[in-house]
């Protein structure tokens, strides 16, 4: 067997192997796109889709896009904890995830100061968790926008009668 012919056969075999692998990966991606787990960590992590009744808790869950259990987990509080403890946990977590007030002064020599990490995303989740717990405690739900009672709604258009007979 000649050298150029062997190289071409190896290249063709390699291309066939890669082609089959890409086809299998494409089929698997299509199957993964069709599959939607019901109980797994899908798009309904916070239980928004299952909050379908008209109860106060379900309305609060839909409005705040967070369940009460999730809010308690974020703030690391229990159901029976006092509101003062919830606020204390909230303030601590909020400060921990806040950006530093002013940049620290550079040291003259030696070790570098530790870098403080902060997260606007976590901070916003902490605020939403506190709001969700407070809304459940006070039982408030934002009512849908209603027209002001003094505003008049325009009258319906007059009916057109067919006079051609």
DSSP file (Angstrom, degrees, kcal/mol; ACC not computed):
  #  RESIDUE AA STRUCTURE BP1 BP2  ACC     N-H-->O    O-->H-N    N-H-->O    O-->H-N    TCO  KAPPA ALPHA  PHI   PSI    X-CA   Y-CA   Z-CA
    1    1 A X              0   0    0      0, 0.0     2,-0.1     0, 0.0     3,-0.0   0.000 360.0 360.0 360.0 136.1    0.0    0.0    0.0
    2    2 A X     >  -     0   0    0      1,-0.1     4,-1.8     4,-0.0     5,-0.2  -0.429 360.0-119.3 -82.0 156.8    1.4    3.4   -0.9
    3    3 A X  H  > S+     0   0    0      1,-0.2     4,-2.0     2,-0.2     5,-0.2   0.906 109.5  48.6 -64.4 -47.2    1.9    6.2    1.6
    4    4 A X  H  > S+     0   0    0      1,-0.2     4,-2.0     2,-0.2    -1,-0.2   0.889 111.0  52.2 -63.6 -35.8   -0.5    8.8    0.1
    5    5 A X  H  > S+     0   0    0      1,-0.2     4,-2.1     2,-0.2    -1,-0.2   0.897 109.2  49.1 -67.0 -39.0   -3.3    6.2   -0.3
    6    6 A X  H  X S+     0   0    0     -4,-1.8     4,-2.2     2,-0.2    -1,-0.2   0.885 110.0  51.5 -66.1 -39.6   -3.0    5.2    3.4
    7    7 A X  H  X S+     0   0    0     -4,-2.0     4,-2.2     1,-0.2    -1,-0.2   0.904 110.3  48.9 -64.6 -40.7   -3.1    8.8    4.5
    8    8 A X  H  X S+     0   0    0     -4,-2.0     4,-2.4     2,-0.2    -2,-0.2   0.908 110.8  50.0 -66.9 -41.4   -6.2    9.4    2.5
    9    9 A X  H  X S+     0   0    0     -4,-2.1     4,-2.5     2,-0.2    -2,-0.2   0.884 111.1  49.5 -64.4 -38.5   -7.9    6.3    4.0
   10   10 A X  H  X S+     0   0    0     -4,-2.2     4,-2.5     2,-0.2    -1,-0.2   0.909 111.2  49.4 -65.8 -41.4   -7.0    7.4    7.5
   11   11 A X  H  X S+     0   0    0     -4,-2.2     4,-2.3     2,-0.2    -2,-0.2   0.905 112.1  48.1 -64.2 -41.4   -8.4   10.9    6.8
   12   12 A X  H  X S+     0   0    0     -4,-2.4     4,-2.2     2,-0.2    -2,-0.2   0.918 112.1  49.0 -66.1 -43.4  -11.7    9.4    5.5
   13   13 A X  H  X S+     0   0    0     -4,-2.5     4,-2.1     1,-0.2    -2,-0.2   0.912 111.8  49.4 -62.9 -41.8  -12.0    7.1    8.4
   14   14 A X  H  X S+     0   0    0     -4,-2.5     4,-2.5     1,-0.2    -1,-0.2   0.900 109.9  51.0 -62.8 -41.1  -11.4   10.0   10.8
   15   15 A X  H  X S+     0   0    0     -4,-2.3     4,-2.4     1,-0.2    -1,-0.2   0.884 109.5  50.9 -64.8 -38.1  -14.0   12.1    9.1
   16   16 A X  H  X S+     0   0    0     -4,-2.2     4,-2.4     2,-0.2    -2,-0.2   0.910 110.1  49.5 -64.9 -42.0  -16.6    9.3    9.3
   17   17 A X  H  X S+     0   0    0     -4,-2.1     4,-2.2     2,-0.2    -2,-0.2   0.938 113.2  45.7 -63.2 -46.8  -16.0    8.9   13.0
   18   18 A X  H  X S+     0   0    0     -4,-2.5     4,-2.6     1,-0.2     5,-0.2   0.898 111.6  53.3 -62.9 -40.0  -16.3   12.6   13.7
   19   19 A X  H  X S+     0   0    0     -4,-2.4     4,-2.1     1,-0.2    -2,-0.2   0.921 110.1  46.5 -60.8 -45.2  -19.5   12.7   11.5
   20   20 A X  H  X S+     0   0    0     -4,-2.4     4,-2.4     2,-0.2    -1,-0.2   0.892 112.3  51.3 -64.8 -39.2  -21.1    9.9   13.4
   21   21 A X  H  X S+     0   0    0     -4,-2.2     4,-2.3     1,-0.2    -2,-0.2   0.920 110.8  47.5 -65.0 -43.0  -20.2   11.6   16.7
   22   22 A X  H  X S+     0   0    0     -4,-2.6     4,-2.2     2,-0.2    -1,-0.2   0.876 111.4  51.3 -65.9 -37.0  -21.7   14.9   15.7
   23   23 A X  H  X S+     0   0    0     -4,-2.1     4,-2.3    -5,-0.2    -2,-0.2   0.921 111.0  47.7 -65.0 -43.1  -24.8   13.2   14.5
   24   24 A X  H  X S+     0   0    0     -4,-2.4     4,-2.3     1,-0.2    -2,-0.2   0.904 111.8  50.2 -64.7 -40.9  -25.2   11.4   17.8
   25   25 A X  H  X S+     0   0    0     -4,-2.3     4,-2.3     1,-0.2    -1,-0.2   0.890 110.0  51.0 -64.1 -39.3  -24.6   14.6   19.7
   26   26 A X  H  X S+     0   0    0     -4,-2.2     4,-2.0     2,-0.2    -2,-0.2   0.911 110.0  48.7 -64.5 -42.9  -27.2   16.4   17.6
   27   27 A X  H  X S+     0   0    0     -4,-2.3     4,-2.2     2,-0.2    -2,-0.2   0.914 112.1  49.3 -62.4 -42.6  -29.8   13.7   18.3
   28   28 A X  H  X S+     0   0    0     -4,-2.3     4,-2.5     1,-0.2    -2,-0.2   0.893 109.4  51.8 -64.8 -39.4  -29.1   13.8   22.0
   29   29 A X  H  X S+     0   0    0     -4,-2.3     4,-2.0     2,-0.2    -1,-0.2   0.892 109.1  50.8 -63.8 -39.0  -29.4   17.6   22.0
   30   30 A X  H  X S+     0   0    0     -4,-2.0     4,-1.4     2,-0.2    -2,-0.2   0.903 111.2  47.9 -65.5 -40.7  -32.8   17.3   20.3
   31   31 A X  H  X S+     0   0    0     -4,-2.2     4,-1.6     1,-0.2    -2,-0.2   0.906 111.3  50.8 -65.8 -40.7  -34.0   14.8   22.9
   32   32 A X  H  < S+     0   0    0     -4,-2.5    -2,-0.2     1,-0.2    -1,-0.2   0.863 107.5  53.7 -64.5 -35.4  -32.7   17.0   25.7
   33   33 A X  H  < S+     0   0    0     -4,-2.0    -1,-0.2     1,-0.2    -2,-0.2   0.841 110.7  46.5 -68.5 -32.4  -34.6   20.0   24.3
   34   34 A X  H  < S+     0   0    0     -4,-1.4     2,-0.3    -3,-0.1    -1,-0.2   0.784  94.5  90.4 -78.7 -28.1  -37.9   18.0   24.2
   35   35 A X     <  +     0   0    0     -4,-1.6     2,-0.4    -5,-0.1    -4,-0.0  -0.547  50.0 178.4 -78.3 128.1  -37.5   16.6   27.8
   36   36 A X        -     0   0    0     -2,-0.3     2,-0.1     6,-0.0     6,-0.1  -0.911  22.0-141.3-128.4 103.5  -39.1   18.8   30.5
   37   37 A X        -     0   0    0     -2,-0.4     5,-0.1     1,-0.1    -2,-0.0  -0.408   6.2-156.7 -65.9 137.5  -38.7   17.2   34.0
   38   38 A X  S    S+     0   0    0      1,-0.1     4,-0.2    -2,-0.1    -1,-0.1   0.912  88.7  24.2 -80.9 -45.4  -41.8   17.8   36.1
   39   39 A X  S    S+     0   0    0      2,-0.1    -1,-0.1     3,-0.0    -2,-0.1   0.515 105.9  92.3-101.4  -5.3  -40.4   17.5   39.6
   40   40 A X  S    S-     0   0    0      1,-0.1     2,-2.0     0, 0.0     4,-0.2  -0.010  98.6 -71.7 -80.2-172.5  -36.8   18.4   38.9
   41   41 A X  S    S+     0   0    0      2,-0.1    -1,-0.1     1,-0.0     4,-0.1  -0.548  82.1 140.0 -80.8  76.2  -35.0   21.7   39.0
   42   42 A X  S    S-     0   0    0     -2,-2.0     3,-0.5    -4,-0.2    -4,-0.1   0.147  73.0 -57.1 -97.9-145.7  -36.7   23.1   36.0
   43   43 A X  S    S+     0   0    0      1,-0.2     3,-0.2     2,-0.1     2,-0.1   0.518 127.0  64.8 -78.0  -4.8  -38.1   26.6   35.2
   44   44 A X    >   +     0   0    0     -4,-0.2     3,-1.1     1,-0.2    -1,-0.2  -0.342  57.2 138.5-114.3  50.4  -40.4   26.4   38.2
   45   45 A X  T 3  S+     0   0    0     -3,-0.5    -1,-0.2     1,-0.3    -2,-0.1   0.891  74.6  44.6 -63.1 -40.2  -37.9   26.4   40.9
   46   46 A X  T 3  S-     0   0    0     -3,-0.2    -1,-0.3    19,-0.1    21,-0.2   0.341 113.9-110.4 -92.9   9.3  -39.8   28.8   43.2
   47   47 A X  S <> S+     0   0    0     -3,-1.1     4,-0.6    19,-0.1    -2,-0.1   0.721  72.2 137.8  77.4  20.6  -43.2   27.2   42.7
   48   48 A X  T >4 S+     0   0    0      1,-0.2     3,-1.0     2,-0.2    -4,-0.1   0.914  70.2  51.6 -66.1 -42.1  -44.7   30.0   40.7
   49   49 A X  T 34 S+     0   0    0      1,-0.3    -1,-0.2    -6,-0.0    -5,-0.0   0.810 108.8  50.8 -67.9 -29.8  -46.4   27.7   38.2
   50   50 A X  T 34 S+     0   0    0      1,-0.2     2,-1.7    -6,-0.1     3,-0.3   0.561  85.6  90.7 -86.1  -7.2  -48.1   25.7   41.0
   51   51 A X    <<  +     0   0    0     -3,-1.0    -1,-0.2    -4,-0.6    11,-0.1  -0.589  49.1 131.3 -86.7  77.4  -49.5   28.8   42.7
   52   52 A X        +     0   0    0     -2,-1.7    -1,-0.2    10,-0.0    -2,-0.1   0.571  36.1  92.1-110.5 -11.3  -52.7   28.7   40.8
   53   53 A X  S    S-     0   0    0     -3,-0.3     0, 0.0     1,-0.1     0, 0.0  -0.256  81.3-116.0 -78.2 173.3  -55.4   29.1   43.5
   54   54 A X        +     0   0    0      4,-0.1    -1,-0.1     5,-0.0    -3,-0.0   0.255  69.8 129.2 -92.3  13.3  -56.8   32.4   44.5
   55   55 A X  S  > S-     0   0    0      1,-0.1     4,-2.2     4,-0.0     5,-0.2  -0.194  71.6-112.5 -68.4 162.4  -55.6   32.2   48.1
   56   56 A X  H  > S+     0   0    0      1,-0.2     4,-2.5     2,-0.2     5,-0.2   0.907 116.2  52.0 -60.7 -44.1  -53.6   35.0   49.6
   57   57 A X  H  > S+     0   0    0      1,-0.2     4,-2.4     2,-0.2    -1,-0.2   0.912 110.6  47.5 -62.3 -43.4  -50.4   32.9   49.8
   58   58 A X  H  > S+     0   0    0      2,-0.2     4,-2.4     1,-0.2    -1,-0.2   0.888 111.5  50.5 -66.8 -37.9  -50.6   31.9   46.1
   59   59 A X  H  X S+     0   0    0     -4,-2.2     4,-2.5     2,-0.2    -2,-0.2   0.910 111.8  47.9 -65.8 -39.9  -51.2   35.5   45.1
   60   60 A X  H  X S+     0   0    0     -4,-2.5     4,-2.8     2,-0.2     6,-0.3   0.893 110.4  52.6 -66.0 -38.8  -48.2   36.7   47.2
   61   61 A X  H  X>S+     0   0    0     -4,-2.4     4,-1.2     1,-0.2     5,-0.9   0.924 112.9  43.7 -62.6 -44.3  -46.1   33.9   45.6
   62   62 A X  H  <5S+     0   0    0     -4,-2.4    -2,-0.2     2,-0.2    -1,-0.2   0.907 115.7  48.4 -67.5 -40.5  -47.0   35.0   42.1
   63   63 A X  H  <5S+     0   0    0     -4,-2.5    -2,-0.2     1,-0.2    -1,-0.2   0.924 122.0  32.6 -66.8 -44.9  -46.5   38.7   42.9
   64   64 A X  H  <5S-     0   0    0     -4,-2.8    -1,-0.2     2,-0.2    -2,-0.2   0.536  98.5-134.2 -91.0  -6.8  -43.1   38.4   44.6
   65   65 A X  T  <5S+     0   0    0     -4,-1.2     2,-0.3    -5,-0.3    -3,-0.2   0.857  75.9  91.7  55.9  38.3  -42.0   35.4   42.4
   66   66 A X  S   <S-     0   0    0     -5,-0.9    -2,-0.2    -6,-0.3    -1,-0.1  -0.945  72.6-126.7-160.1 135.4  -40.8   33.6   45.5
   67   67 A X     >  -     0   0    0     -2,-0.3     4,-2.0   -21,-0.2     5,-0.1  -0.398  28.8-115.0 -78.6 163.5  -42.4   31.2   47.9
   68   68 A X  H  > S+     0   0    0      1,-0.2     4,-2.2     2,-0.2     5,-0.2   0.885 117.2  53.4 -65.9 -38.3  -42.4   31.8   51.6
   69   69 A X  H  > S+     0   0    0      1,-0.2     4,-2.2     2,-0.2    -1,-0.2   0.908 108.1  49.9 -63.1 -41.6  -40.1   28.8   52.2
   70   70 A X  H  > S+     0   0    0      1,-0.2     4,-2.3     2,-0.2    -1,-0.2   0.900 109.6  51.5 -63.8 -39.9  -37.6   30.1   49.7
   71   71 A X  H  X S+     0   0    0     -4,-2.0     4,-2.0     1,-0.2    -1,-0.2   0.901 110.2  48.9 -64.0 -40.5  -37.6   33.5   51.4
   72   72 A X  H  X>S+     0   0    0     -4,-2.2     5,-2.0     1,-0.2     4,-0.9   0.884 110.0  51.8 -66.9 -37.3  -36.9   31.9   54.8
   73   73 A X  H  <5S+     0   0    0     -4,-2.2     3,-0.4     2,-0.2    -2,-0.2   0.910 108.8  50.7 -64.0 -41.5  -34.1   29.8   53.3
   74   74 A X  H  <5S+     0   0    0     -4,-2.3    -2,-0.2     1,-0.2    -1,-0.2   0.922 117.4  38.5 -63.1 -43.6  -32.5   32.9   51.8
   75   75 A X  H  <5S-     0   0    0     -4,-2.0    -1,-0.2    -5,-0.2    -2,-0.2   0.508 106.6-128.0 -86.9  -3.6  -32.6   34.8   55.1
   76   76 A X  T  <5 +     0   0    0     -4,-0.9     2,-0.3    -3,-0.4    -3,-0.2   0.934  61.9 133.2  58.1  50.5  -31.8   31.7   57.2
   77   77 A X      < -     0   0    0     -5,-2.0    -1,-0.2    -6,-0.1     2,-0.2  -0.871  50.2-125.8-126.6 161.8  -34.7   32.1   59.5
   78   78 A X    >   -     0   0    0     -2,-0.3     3,-1.3     1,-0.1     8,-0.0  -0.609  28.9-107.3-103.3 166.3  -37.4   29.7   60.8
   79   79 A X  T 3  S+     0   0    0      1,-0.3    -1,-0.1    -2,-0.2   -10,-0.0   0.856 118.6  47.4 -60.7 -37.1  -41.1   30.0   60.7
   80   80 A X  T 3  S+     0   0    0      2,-0.0    -1,-0.3     0, 0.0     2,-0.0   0.415  84.5 121.5 -89.6   3.2  -41.4   30.7   64.4
   81   81 A X    <   -     0   0    0     -3,-1.3     2,-0.1     1,-0.1    -4,-0.0  -0.340  67.9-108.5 -68.3 147.8  -38.6   33.4   64.5
   82   82 A X    >>  -     0   0    0      1,-0.1     4,-1.7    -2,-0.0     3,-0.6  -0.358  24.6-114.3 -72.2 153.5  -39.5   36.9   65.7
   83   83 A X  H 3> S+     0   0    0      1,-0.2     4,-2.4     2,-0.2     5,-0.2   0.822 116.2  60.5 -58.7 -30.9  -39.6   39.7   63.2
   84   84 A X  H 3> S+     0   0    0      1,-0.2     4,-2.1     2,-0.2    -1,-0.2   0.890 104.7  48.1 -64.2 -38.0  -36.6   41.3   65.0
   85   85 A X  H <> S+     0   0    0     -3,-0.6     4,-2.5     2,-0.2    -1,-0.2   0.876 109.7  52.5 -69.7 -37.0  -34.5   38.3   64.2
   86   86 A X  H  X S+     0   0    0     -4,-1.7     4,-2.5     2,-0.2    -2,-0.2   0.928 111.5  46.3 -63.0 -44.7  -35.6   38.3   60.6
   87   87 A X  H  X S+     0   0    0     -4,-2.4     4,-2.9     2,-0.2     5,-0.2   0.884 111.0  53.3 -64.9 -38.4  -34.6   42.0   60.3
   88   88 A X  H  X S+     0   0    0     -4,-2.1     4,-2.1     2,-0.2    -2,-0.2   0.926 111.6  44.5 -62.8 -44.9  -31.3   41.2   62.0
   89   89 A X  H  X S+     0   0    0     -4,-2.5     4,-2.6     2,-0.2     5,-0.3   0.906 113.2  52.4 -64.8 -41.3  -30.5   38.5   59.5
   90   90 A X  H  X S+     0   0    0     -4,-2.5     4,-2.7    -5,-0.2    -2,-0.2   0.948 110.4  46.5 -59.4 -49.8  -31.6   40.7   56.7
   91   91 A X  H  X S+     0   0    0     -4,-2.9     4,-2.3     1,-0.2    -1,-0.2   0.894 112.9  49.8 -62.7 -40.3  -29.4   43.6   57.7
   92   92 A X  H  X S+     0   0    0     -4,-2.1     4,-2.1    -5,-0.2    -1,-0.2   0.947 114.8  42.7 -63.6 -48.4  -26.4   41.3   58.2
   93   93 A X  H  X S+     0   0    0     -4,-2.6     4,-1.5     1,-0.2    -2,-0.2   0.875 113.1  53.2 -67.1 -36.5  -26.8   39.6   54.8
   94   94 A X  H  < S+     0   0    0     -4,-2.7     4,-0.2    -5,-0.3    -1,-0.2   0.925 111.6  45.2 -64.0 -43.9  -27.5   42.9   53.1
   95   95 A X  H >< S+     0   0    0     -4,-2.3     3,-1.0     1,-0.2    -2,-0.2   0.871 109.2  56.2 -67.7 -36.7  -24.3   44.5   54.5
   96   96 A X  H 3< S+     0   0    0     -4,-2.1    -1,-0.2     1,-0.2    -2,-0.2   0.825 113.4  40.5 -64.6 -30.8  -22.2   41.4   53.6
   97   97 A X  T 3< S+     0   0    0     -4,-1.5    22,-0.8    -3,-0.2    26,-0.3   0.292  93.6 106.1-102.1   9.4  -23.2   41.6   50.0
   98   98 A X  S <  S-     0   0    0     -3,-1.0     3,-0.1    -4,-0.2    22,-0.0  -0.599  78.1-105.2 -86.1 149.0  -23.0   45.4   49.7
   99   99 A X        -     0   0    0     -2,-0.2    -1,-0.1     1,-0.1    18,-0.1  -0.360  49.3 -86.9 -67.2 155.0  -20.1   47.0   47.8
  100  100 A X        -     0   0    0     16,-0.2    -1,-0.1     1,-0.1     3,-0.1  -0.320  32.0-129.2 -63.9 147.5  -17.4   48.6   50.0
  101  101 A X  S    S-     0   0    0      1,-0.2     2,-0.3    -3,-0.1    -1,-0.1   0.930  85.9  -0.6 -64.6 -48.0  -18.2   52.3   50.9
  102  102 A X  S    S-     0   0    0      3,-0.0    -1,-0.2    -3,-0.0     2,-0.1  -0.985  87.1 -94.2-141.3 149.3  -14.8   53.6   49.8
  103  103 A X        -     0   0    0     -2,-0.3     3,-0.1    -3,-0.1    -2,-0.0  -0.418  49.5-111.0 -64.6 137.9  -11.7   52.0   48.3
  104  104 A X        -     0   0    0      1,-0.1     2,-0.2    -2,-0.1    -1,-0.1  -0.301  35.0 -97.7 -68.6 154.8   -9.2   51.1   51.0
  105  105 A X        -     0   0    0      1,-0.1     2,-0.1    -3,-0.1    -1,-0.1  -0.498  44.7-106.4 -70.8 137.9   -6.0   53.0   51.2
  106  106 A X        -     0   0    0     -2,-0.2    -1,-0.1     1,-0.1     6,-0.1  -0.428  36.6-116.2 -67.0 136.3   -3.1   51.1   49.6
  107  107 A X        -     0   0    0     -2,-0.1     3,-0.1     1,-0.1    -1,-0.1  -0.343  12.3-131.8 -70.8 154.0   -0.7   49.6   52.1
  108  108 A X  S    S-     0   0    0      1,-0.3     2,-0.3    -2,-0.0    -1,-0.1   0.918  78.4 -21.7 -73.5 -43.4    2.8   50.8   52.1
  109  109 A X  S    S+     0   0    0      2,-0.1     2,-0.4    -3,-0.0    -1,-0.3  -0.983 102.1  41.4-160.5 159.8    4.4   47.4   52.1
  110  110 A X  S    S+     0   0    0     -2,-0.3     2,-0.0    -3,-0.1    -3,-0.0  -0.783  91.9  12.9 105.8-143.9    3.7   43.8   52.9
  111  111 A X  S    S-     0   0    0     -2,-0.4     2,-0.2     1,-0.1    -4,-0.1  -0.314  72.2-114.3 -74.1 153.0    0.5   41.8   52.3
  112  112 A X        -     0   0    0      1,-0.1    -1,-0.1    -6,-0.1     3,-0.1  -0.604  38.3-104.2 -80.3 147.5   -2.3   42.9   50.0
  113  113 A X        -     0   0    0     -2,-0.2    -1,-0.1     1,-0.1     2,-0.1  -0.412  46.1 -93.5 -68.9 150.6   -5.6   43.7   51.7
  114  114 A X        -     0   0    0      1,-0.1     2,-0.5    -2,-0.1    -1,-0.1  -0.368  38.6-117.7 -65.4 142.6   -8.2   41.0   51.2
  115  115 A X        -     0   0    0     -3,-0.1     2,-0.6    -2,-0.1    -1,-0.1  -0.698  24.0-140.2 -82.5 125.9  -10.6   41.6   48.3
  116  116 A X        -     0   0    0     -2,-0.5     2,-0.4     2,-0.0   -16,-0.2  -0.771  14.3-150.8 -89.8 125.7  -14.1   42.0   49.5
  117  117 A X        +     0   0    0     -2,-0.6     2,-0.3   -18,-0.1   -19,-0.1  -0.742  17.8 177.0 -94.8 142.2  -16.6   40.3   47.2
  118  118 A X        -     0   0    0     -2,-0.4     2,-0.4   -21,-0.1   -20,-0.1  -0.972  15.4-152.8-141.6 157.7  -20.1   41.6   46.8
  119  119 A X     >  -     0   0    0    -22,-0.8     4,-2.1    -2,-0.3     5,-0.1  -0.962  12.3-166.5-138.5 117.3  -23.1   40.6   44.7
  120  120 A X  H  > S+     0   0    0     -2,-0.4     4,-2.3     2,-0.2     5,-0.2   0.864  96.0  56.1 -66.2 -35.5  -25.9   42.9   43.5
  121  121 A X  H  > S+     0   0    0      2,-0.2     4,-2.2     1,-0.2    -1,-0.2   0.948 109.5  43.9 -62.3 -49.7  -27.9   39.8   42.6
  122  122 A X  H  > S+     0   0    0      1,-0.2     4,-2.3     2,-0.2    -1,-0.2   0.896 111.9  54.4 -63.5 -38.7  -27.7   38.3   46.1
  123  123 A X  H  X S+     0   0    0     -4,-2.1     4,-2.0   -26,-0.3    -1,-0.2   0.909 108.9  47.8 -61.6 -41.4  -28.5   41.6   47.6
  124  124 A X  H  X S+     0   0    0     -4,-2.3     4,-2.5     1,-0.2    -1,-0.2   0.878 110.3  52.0 -68.8 -36.4  -31.6   41.9   45.5
  125  125 A X  H  X S+     0   0    0     -4,-2.2     4,-2.2     2,-0.2    -1,-0.2   0.886 108.8  51.7 -64.2 -37.3  -32.7   38.3   46.4
  126  126 A X  H  X S+     0   0    0     -4,-2.3     4,-2.1     2,-0.2    -2,-0.2   0.910 110.7  47.5 -65.0 -42.7  -32.2   39.2   50.1
  127  127 A X  H  X S+     0   0    0     -4,-2.0     4,-2.5     1,-0.2    -2,-0.2   0.927 112.6  48.9 -64.4 -44.5  -34.4   42.3   49.7
  128  128 A X  H  X S+     0   0    0     -4,-2.5     4,-2.3     1,-0.2    -2,-0.2   0.864 109.3  53.3 -64.3 -35.6  -37.1   40.3   47.9
  129  129 A X  H  X S+     0   0    0     -4,-2.2     4,-2.2     2,-0.2    -1,-0.2   0.921 110.0  46.9 -65.7 -43.2  -37.0   37.6   50.6
  130  130 A X  H  X S+     0   0    0     -4,-2.1     4,-2.6     1,-0.2    -2,-0.2   0.921 112.4  50.4 -63.5 -42.7  -37.6   40.2   53.3
  131  131 A X  H  X S+     0   0    0     -4,-2.5     4,-2.4     1,-0.2    -2,-0.2   0.890 110.0  50.8 -61.7 -39.1  -40.4   41.8   51.3
  132  132 A X  H  X S+     0   0    0     -4,-2.3     4,-1.9     2,-0.2    -1,-0.2   0.911 111.9  46.0 -66.5 -42.7  -42.0   38.4   50.8
  133  133 A X  H  X S+     0   0    0     -4,-2.2     4,-2.1     2,-0.2    -2,-0.2   0.908 114.3  48.4 -67.0 -41.6  -41.9   37.6   54.5
  134  134 A X  H  X S+     0   0    0     -4,-2.6     4,-2.4     2,-0.2     5,-0.2   0.889 109.9  52.2 -65.7 -38.6  -43.2   41.0   55.4
  135  135 A X  H  X>S+     0   0    0     -4,-2.4     4,-2.0     1,-0.2     5,-1.1   0.894 110.3  48.4 -65.0 -38.9  -46.1   40.7   52.9
  136  136 A X  H  <5S+     0   0    0     -4,-1.9    -1,-0.2     2,-0.2    -2,-0.2   0.898 112.0  49.9 -66.6 -39.4  -47.1   37.4   54.3
  137  137 A X  H  <5S+     0   0    0     -4,-2.1    -2,-0.2     1,-0.2    -1,-0.2   0.896 119.9  35.0 -67.5 -40.1  -47.0   38.8   57.8
  138  138 A X  H  <5S-     0   0    0     -4,-2.4    -1,-0.2    -5,-0.1    -2,-0.2   0.678 101.3-134.0 -88.2 -17.7  -49.1   41.8   56.9
  139  139 A X  T  <5 +     0   0    0     -4,-2.0     2,-0.4    -5,-0.2    -3,-0.2   0.785  48.5 155.2  73.2  27.6  -51.3   40.0   54.4
  140  140 A X      < +     0   0    0     -5,-1.1     2,-0.4    -6,-0.2    -1,-0.2  -0.720  20.3 179.7 -95.5 139.2  -51.0   42.7   51.8
  141  141 A X        -     0   0    0     -2,-0.4     2,-0.5   -78,-0.0   -81,-0.1  -0.999  34.8-114.5-131.9 135.1  -51.4   42.1   48.1
  142  142 A X        -     0   0    0     -2,-0.4     2,-0.1     1,-0.1     3,-0.1  -0.571  35.9-134.2 -70.1 122.8  -51.2   44.7   45.5
  143  143 A X        -     0   0    0     -2,-0.5     3,-0.1     1,-0.1    -1,-0.1  -0.453  27.2 -95.4 -75.5 149.5  -54.6   45.0   43.9
  144  144 A X        -     0   0    0      1,-0.1     2,-0.2    -2,-0.1    -1,-0.1  -0.317  55.1 -85.1 -62.1 150.3  -54.9   45.1   40.2
  145  145 A X        -     0   0    0     -3,-0.1     2,-0.4     1,-0.0    -1,-0.1  -0.383  51.6-170.3 -62.5 121.4  -55.1   48.7   38.8
  146  146 A X        -     0   0    0     -2,-0.2     3,-0.1    -3,-0.1     2,-0.0  -0.874  28.8-103.1-110.9 145.4  -58.8   49.8   38.9
  147  147 A X        -     0   0    0     -2,-0.4     6,-0.0     1,-0.1     2,-0.0  -0.379  47.8 -94.1 -65.2 148.0  -60.0   53.0   37.3
  148  148 A X    >   -     0   0    0      1,-0.1     3,-1.1     4,-0.1    -1,-0.1  -0.373  31.6-127.6 -61.9 137.9  -60.7   55.8   39.7
  149  149 A X  T 3  S+     0   0    0      1,-0.3    -1,-0.1    -3,-0.1    -2,-0.1   0.762 107.0  54.4 -64.5 -23.8  -64.4   55.8   40.8
  150  150 A X  T 3  S+     0   0    0      2,-0.1     2,-0.3     0, 0.0    -1,-0.3   0.700  88.6  93.7 -82.4 -17.4  -64.8   59.5   39.8
  151  151 A X  S <  S-     0   0    0     -3,-1.1     2,-0.4     1,-0.0    -4,-0.0  -0.565  74.5-135.5 -76.3 136.2  -63.6   58.9   36.3
  152  152 A X        -     0   0    0     -2,-0.3     2,-0.3     3,-0.0    -2,-0.1  -0.724   9.2-135.1 -91.0 138.7  -66.3   58.2   33.9
  153  153 A X        -     0   0    0     -2,-0.4     3,-0.1     1,-0.1    -1,-0.0  -0.711  35.0-100.0 -86.4 144.9  -66.0   55.5   31.4
  154  154 A X        -     0   0    0     -2,-0.3    -1,-0.1     1,-0.1     3,-0.1  -0.317  42.2-105.2 -64.9 147.3  -67.0   56.4   27.9
  155  155 A X        -     0   0    0      1,-0.1    -1,-0.1    -3,-0.0     3,-0.1  -0.329  42.0 -95.2 -69.3 155.2  -70.5   55.2   26.8
  156  156 A X        -     0   0    0      1,-0.1    -1,-0.1    -3,-0.1     3,-0.1  -0.327  50.2 -91.1 -67.0 154.0  -70.7   52.3   24.4
  157  157 A X        -     0   0    0      1,-0.1    -1,-0.1    -3,-0.1     3,-0.1  -0.325  50.2 -97.0 -64.7 149.1  -71.0   53.2   20.8
  158  158 A X        -     0   0    0      1,-0.1     2,-0.2    -3,-0.1    -1,-0.1  -0.348  41.3-107.9 -67.3 146.6  -74.6   53.5   19.5
  159  159 A X        -     0   0    0     -3,-0.1     2,-0.5     1,-0.1    -1,-0.1  -0.503  26.7-133.6 -75.4 141.9  -76.0   50.4   17.8
  160  160 A X        -     0   0    0     -2,-0.2     2,-0.4    -3,-0.1    -1,-0.1  -0.845  18.4-153.1 -97.7 128.2  -76.5   50.6   14.1
  161  161 A X        -     0   0    0     -2,-0.5     2,-0.8     2,-0.0     0, 0.0  -0.800  16.5-124.4-103.0 142.7  -79.8   49.4   12.8
  162  162 A X        +     0   0    0     -2,-0.4    -2,-0.0     1,-0.1    -1,-0.0  -0.757  30.8 174.7 -86.5 110.4  -80.3   48.0    9.4
  163  163 A X        +     0   0    0     -2,-0.8     2,-0.9     2,-0.0    -1,-0.1   0.370  47.1 102.3 -98.9   3.7  -83.0   50.1    7.8
  164  164 A X              0   0    0      1,-0.2    -2,-0.0     0, 0.0    -1,-0.0  -0.783 360.0 360.0 -93.6 106.5  -82.9   48.5    4.3
  165  165 A X              0   0    0     -2,-0.9    -1,-0.2     0, 0.0    -2,-0.0   0.304 360.0 360.0-145.8 360.0  -85.7   46.0    3.9
